[in-house]
């Protein structure tokens, strides 16, 4: 079985969402495993369950420590456990900006409302007081602003006439247990999704000046310049041009640079059959660990090789400042 992605779950209480993740991870086809359950509360009930299930636990009180000091202790424990992602499951601590920055796009939270409605606490009563027909839950990425990160998925939960906050909370919790595991599984495997990969390439390519997309031989390509005289600087390949896998083709300075790249990192680069003789290089995008900053740098470099001089001069001037 393919190696599973390791996640660390942070809790402060009973950890019912943590338990749902632990049991979801027991399925043979689950792409993640819970490598660590950590808490700022030494006697959090959820720690007992995690330990009984054979999962490593870590706890350190936040009392007497600054937010930054405590977050660093938690960070070190998570790294030691080998976790690639953090999942917040009733972790009742506001995290420092520095900690959030270290786990940018790799930390998820579940919130008991249909965000952007009802950020913060007392979400069930606020939904009842507003006369809403539905409450619900949202899984979102964690950013420095509380409950404000991009929403990955939501589940609506109908509000019944006799509901009070406690009854509604119990029903929303059932939805949370279903939503969290499935959303986490989809998110951590996104880099194997060709559509997601293409959108990442497209975003970085179209961020460059006077760039537009035009298909070439049935696959997306990106050109710079006018419609008549524009030149391609990148192509997306999903088993196109006789290649396997998913990759992006970019220009190098020539065959010498291409050869050096192939020798330096053959797991990342290969010479595309259709364009390789012209000095193009293919960058693999389906390894599950794509360095998108590296890809963006290559797209920019390739763009510079074919862009009109007026554009490169303008970019050079802008970069001086």
C-alpha positions as CSV (number, residue, x, y, z in Angstrom):
1,X,0.0,0.0,0.0
2,X,1.2,3.5,-0.9
3,X,2.7,5.5,2.0
4,X,0.0,7.5,3.8
5,X,0.2,11.1,4.6
6,X,0.9,11.7,8.3
7,X,-1.3,14.2,10.1
8,X,-1.1,15.6,13.6
9,X,-4.4,16.4,15.4
10,X,-4.6,19.1,18.0
11,X,-7.3,18.9,20.6
12,X,-8.2,20.6,23.9
13,X,-11.1,18.4,25.1
14,X,-12.9,15.1,24.3
15,X,-11.7,15.0,20.7
16,X,-14.7,13.6,19.0
17,X,-13.6,14.9,15.6
18,X,-10.2,13.4,16.3
19,X,-11.8,10.1,17.0
20,X,-13.7,10.3,13.7
21,X,-10.4,10.8,11.9
22,X,-8.7,8.0,13.7
23,X,-11.5,5.5,12.7
24,X,-11.6,6.8,9.2
25,X,-7.9,6.2,8.9
26,X,-8.5,2.5,9.6
27,X,-10.0,2.0,6.2
28,X,-7.6,0.4,3.7
29,X,-8.1,3.1,1.1
30,X,-7.7,6.1,3.5
31,X,-4.8,8.3,2.3
32,X,-3.8,9.6,5.7
33,X,-2.9,8.3,9.1
34,X,-3.0,10.1,12.5
35,X,0.7,10.2,13.5
36,X,0.2,12.3,16.6
37,X,-2.5,13.7,18.9
38,X,-1.4,16.7,20.8
39,X,-3.0,19.0,23.4
40,X,-2.5,22.1,25.5
41,X,-4.6,20.4,28.2
42,X,-2.6,17.6,30.0
43,X,-5.8,15.8,31.1
44,X,-7.8,16.2,27.9
45,X,-10.1,13.2,27.6
46,X,-9.3,12.7,23.9
47,X,-5.7,11.8,24.8
48,X,-6.8,8.6,26.6
49,X,-8.6,7.5,23.5
50,X,-5.7,8.2,21.2
51,X,-3.3,6.4,23.5
52,X,-5.7,3.4,23.6
53,X,-5.7,3.3,19.8
54,X,-1.9,3.1,19.7
55,X,-1.4,6.7,18.6
56,X,1.5,8.8,19.9
57,X,0.4,11.6,22.1
58,X,2.0,14.8,23.3
59,X,0.8,17.4,25.8
60,X,2.2,20.7,27.1
61,X,0.3,23.2,29.1
62,X,0.2,26.8,27.8
63,X,0.2,28.3,31.3
64,X,3.1,30.4,32.1
65,X,4.2,30.6,28.4
66,X,3.8,33.2,25.8
67,X,1.7,32.2,22.8
68,X,4.8,32.1,20.6
69,X,6.7,29.9,23.1
70,X,3.9,27.4,23.5
71,X,3.4,27.3,19.7
72,X,7.0,26.5,19.2
73,X,6.9,23.6,21.6
74,X,3.9,22.2,19.7
75,X,5.5,22.8,16.4
76,X,8.7,20.9,17.4
77,X,6.6,17.9,18.6
78,X,4.6,17.9,15.3
79,X,7.8,18.0,13.3
80,X,9.3,15.2,15.4
81,X,6.3,13.0,14.7
82,X,6.9,13.5,10.9
83,X,3.5,15.0,10.3
84,X,2.9,16.8,6.9
85,X,-0.4,18.3,8.0
86,X,-2.1,19.7,11.1
87,X,-5.8,19.2,11.8
88,X,-7.4,21.3,14.5
89,X,-10.2,19.4,16.2
90,X,-11.5,21.5,19.1
91,X,-8.2,23.1,19.8
92,X,-9.2,26.1,21.9
93,X,-6.1,28.2,21.4
94,X,-5.6,31.1,19.1
95,X,-2.5,30.4,17.2
96,X,0.4,32.8,16.6
97,X,0.9,34.3,13.2
98,X,4.4,32.7,13.1
99,X,3.0,29.2,13.8
100,X,0.3,29.6,11.1
101,X,2.9,30.8,8.6
102,X,5.0,27.7,9.2
103,X,2.0,25.5,8.3
104,X,0.5,27.6,5.5
105,X,-1.8,25.5,3.3
106,X,-1.1,22.5,5.6
107,X,-3.4,23.2,8.5
108,X,-7.1,22.6,8.5
109,X,-9.9,23.5,10.9
110,X,-13.6,22.6,11.2
111,X,-16.0,25.3,12.3
112,X,-19.7,24.7,13.4
113,X,-21.3,27.2,11.0
114,X,-21.7,27.8,7.3
115,X,-18.9,30.3,7.0
116,X,-18.6,33.2,6.4
117,X,-21.7,33.2,8.8
118,X,-21.1,33.1,12.5
119,X,-17.4,33.2,13.0
120,X,-16.3,32.7,16.6
121,X,-18.4,31.2,19.4
122,X,-22.1,30.5,20.1
123,X,-22.7,29.6,16.4
124,X,-25.8,27.4,17.1
125,X,-27.7,30.0,19.1
126,X,-26.8,32.7,16.6
127,X,-28.3,30.6,13.8
128,X,-31.4,30.0,15.8
129,X,-31.8,33.7,16.8
130,X,-31.4,34.7,13.1
131,X,-34.3,32.4,12.1
132,X,-32.0,30.4,9.7
133,X,-33.5,27.3,8.0
134,X,-30.1,25.6,8.1
135,X,-27.0,25.5,10.3
136,X,-24.0,23.5,9.4
137,X,-20.3,23.1,9.4
138,X,-17.3,24.2,7.3
139,X,-13.8,22.8,6.8
140,X,-11.4,25.6,6.0
141,X,-7.7,26.3,5.8
142,X,-6.2,28.1,8.8
143,X,-5.0,31.7,8.3
144,X,-3.9,34.3,10.9
145,X,-7.5,35.8,10.9
146,X,-9.8,33.7,13.0
147,X,-12.2,31.4,11.0
148,X,-11.4,33.4,7.8
149,X,-9.3,30.9,5.7
150,X,-10.5,29.5,2.3
151,X,-13.5,27.2,2.8
152,X,-12.8,23.7,1.4
153,X,-16.2,22.1,2.0
154,X,-19.5,22.6,3.9
155,X,-22.4,20.5,5.0
156,X,-25.9,22.0,5.7
157,X,-27.9,20.8,8.6
158,X,-31.6,21.5,8.7
159,X,-32.9,23.4,11.8
160,X,-36.1,21.8,13.1
161,X,-38.9,23.8,14.8
162,X,-38.2,22.6,18.3
163,X,-34.4,22.8,18.2
164,X,-32.4,24.5,20.9
165,X,-28.7,25.1,20.7
166,X,-27.8,21.9,22.5
167,X,-29.9,19.7,20.2
168,X,-28.7,21.4,17.1
169,X,-25.1,21.1,18.2
170,X,-25.5,17.3,18.5
171,X,-26.8,17.0,15.0
172,X,-24.2,19.3,13.5
173,X,-21.5,17.2,15.2
174,X,-22.7,14.2,13.2
175,X,-22.1,16.2,10.0
176,X,-18.7,17.3,11.2
177,X,-17.6,13.7,11.7
178,X,-18.6,12.9,8.1
179,X,-17.2,16.0,6.5
180,X,-13.8,16.3,8.2
181,X,-12.4,13.0,7.1
182,X,-13.6,13.1,3.5
183,X,-12.4,16.7,3.1
184,X,-9.0,16.0,4.6
185,X,-8.6,13.0,2.3
186,X,-9.5,15.0,-0.8
187,X,-7.2,17.9,0.2
188,X,-4.1,16.0,0.9
189,X,-4.4,14.1,-2.4
190,X,-5.1,17.2,-4.4
191,X,-1.6,17.2,-6.0
192,X,-2.4,13.9,-7.7
193,X,-5.5,15.5,-9.3
194,X,-4.7,16.6,-12.9
195,X,-7.3,19.3,-12.9
196,X,-5.9,20.8,-9.7
197,X,-2.3,20.6,-11.1
198,X,-3.4,22.3,-14.3
199,X,-5.1,25.1,-12.4
200,X,-1.8,25.7,-10.5
201,X,0.2,25.9,-13.7
202,X,-2.4,28.2,-15.2
203,X,-2.4,30.5,-12.2
204,X,1.4,31.0,-12.3
205,X,1.6,31.3,-16.1
206,X,-1.2,33.8,-16.5
207,X,0.3,35.9,-13.7
208,X,3.1,36.9,-16.1
209,X,2.8,40.0,-18.3
210,X,0.8,39.8,-21.6
211,X,0.4,36.1,-21.3
212,X,-2.6,34.2,-22.6
213,X,-3.6,30.5,-23.0
214,X,-3.9,28.8,-26.3
215,X,-4.3,25.0,-26.8
216,X,-1.5,23.3,-28.8
217,X,-2.0,19.8,-30.1
218,X,-4.9,19.3,-27.8
219,X,-3.2,20.4,-24.6
220,X,-3.0,23.8,-22.8
221,X,-0.1,26.1,-23.7
222,X,0.8,29.6,-22.7
223,X,2.1,32.3,-25.0
224,X,3.5,35.8,-24.5
225,X,3.0,38.7,-27.0
226,X,0.3,39.4,-29.5
227,X,-2.1,37.0,-31.0
228,X,-0.2,37.0,-34.3
229,X,3.4,37.1,-33.1
230,X,3.2,35.6,-29.6
231,X,5.4,32.7,-28.7
232,X,4.9,29.7,-26.5
233,X,6.9,29.5,-23.3
234,X,5.1,26.6,-21.6
235,X,3.0,23.5,-22.3
236,X,1.0,21.3,-19.9
237,X,1.2,17.6,-20.5
238,X,-1.2,15.0,-19.2
239,X,0.1,12.0,-21.1
240,X,0.4,14.1,-24.2
241,X,3.1,14.1,-26.8
242,X,3.8,10.4,-26.1
243,X,4.8,11.1,-22.5
244,X,3.5,9.4,-19.3
245,X,2.3,11.2,-16.2
246,X,1.7,14.9,-15.7
247,X,4.3,17.6,-16.4
248,X,4.9,21.1,-17.6
249,X,7.4,21.8,-20.5
250,X,9.5,25.0,-20.3
251,X,12.4,26.3,-22.3
252,X,16.0,26.1,-21.2
253,X,18.9,28.1,-22.5
254,X,19.9,25.1,-24.7
255,X,21.0,21.5,-24.8
256,X,23.9,22.0,-22.3
257,X,21.6,23.3,-19.6
258,X,19.0,20.6,-20.4
259,X,21.7,17.9,-20.0
260,X,22.9,19.4,-16.7
261,X,19.4,19.4,-15.3
262,X,18.8,15.8,-16.3
263,X,22.0,14.7,-14.7
264,X,21.4,16.7,-11.5
265,X,17.8,15.5,-10.8
266,X,16.4,12.8,-13.2
267,X,13.5,12.2,-10.8
268,X,12.3,15.8,-11.3
269,X,13.2,16.5,-15.0
270,X,13.1,14.6,-18.2
271,X,13.6,15.5,-21.9
272,X,10.2,15.6,-23.7
273,X,10.2,13.5,-26.8
274,X,8.4,16.1,-28.9
275,X,10.4,19.2,-27.8
276,X,13.5,17.8,-26.2
277,X,15.7,18.2,-29.2
278,X,15.0,21.9,-29.1
279,X,16.3,22.3,-25.5
280,X,13.0,22.2,-23.7
281,X,12.8,20.4,-20.3
282,X,9.8,18.7,-18.6
283,X,9.2,19.2,-14.9
284,X,7.2,16.4,-13.3
285,X,4.1,17.6,-11.4
286,X,2.7,14.3,-10.1
287,X,5.2,13.4,-7.5
288,X,2.9,14.6,-4.7
289,X,5.6,17.0,-3.5
290,X,5.7,19.7,-6.1
291,X,7.6,22.8,-5.3
292,X,5.3,25.4,-6.9
293,X,7.7,28.3,-6.2
294,X,10.3,26.3,-8.3
295,X,7.7,25.8,-11.1
296,X,6.8,29.5,-11.0
297,X,10.5,30.4,-11.3
298,X,10.9,28.2,-14.3
299,X,7.8,29.6,-16.0
300,X,9.1,33.1,-15.5
301,X,12.6,32.1,-16.8
302,X,11.0,30.5,-19.9
303,X,8.8,33.5,-20.4
304,X,11.8,35.8,-20.4
305,X,13.4,33.8,-23.2
306,X,10.6,34.5,-25.7
307,X,9.0,37.7,-24.4
308,X,9.3,41.0,-26.3
309,X,12.3,43.0,-25.1
310,X,10.0,45.9,-24.0
311,X,8.4,43.5,-21.5
312,X,11.6,42.1,-20.1
313,X,13.1,45.6,-19.8
314,X,10.0,46.8,-17.9
315,X,10.2,43.8,-15.6
316,X,13.9,44.4,-15.0
317,X,13.2,48.0,-14.0
318,X,10.4,46.9,-11.7
319,X,12.6,44.3,-10.0
320,X,15.2,46.9,-9.2
321,X,12.7,48.6,-6.9
